Amino acid sequence: MIQRFINGYCRALAWLMIASLALMVVMVFGNVVMRYAFNSGLTLSEELSRWLFVWMTFMGAVVALNERAHLGTDALISRLPRIGQQVCLAASLLLMLFVCWLVFAGAYEQVKINWDSTSAVMETSMGYFYASGMVFAILAAPVLLLNLFKLFAGQLSDEELVGIRESEEGNPNDYIPQEQAK
């Protein structure tokens, strides 16, 4: 049930990321066309695109965390016995929860400091910009806590203990340049 809830808000985040990216492309492309064709531009598009990019990055980090899509290496972990893999995964999840707390606390302080400051073009509180870190920490923590619960409940398979997954693009070692193939 909790996993369905997390998957639901990650799906919503993915749609928000798509909308953000589409809006960024339209604004930046439109601004380029306006600058070259009409010798004018929208100053709002630069600042709003930057804000959307920051928010999109934090949303993408939550989705990637849920899908276990972040970069990682299993050179050491895969060689450990199951108990060693469990200990390493528990340590990494606890460290990531601590980092979420640090990001939340730091972003919260930045929101408080910058709440009365406004952005140059949009004249919107800069607190909204820094709130992206708080939202990331709040949305990432349940993913980490659920994985920690699954670990302690013994519900993780051997593949899930390693914590990374193989690239969908295939193994880069499978590629042989044409010169070497002959």
Secondary structure, 3 states (H helix, E strand, C coil): CHHHHHHHHHHHHHHHHHHHHHHHHHHHHHHHHHHHHHCCCCHHHHHHHHHHHHHHHHHHHHHHHHHCCCCCCCCCHHHCCHHHHHHHHHHHHHHHHHHHHHHHHHHHHHHHHHCCCECCCCCCECHHHHHHHHHHHHHHHHHHHHHHHHHHCCCCCHHHHHCCCCCCCCCHHHCCCHHHHC
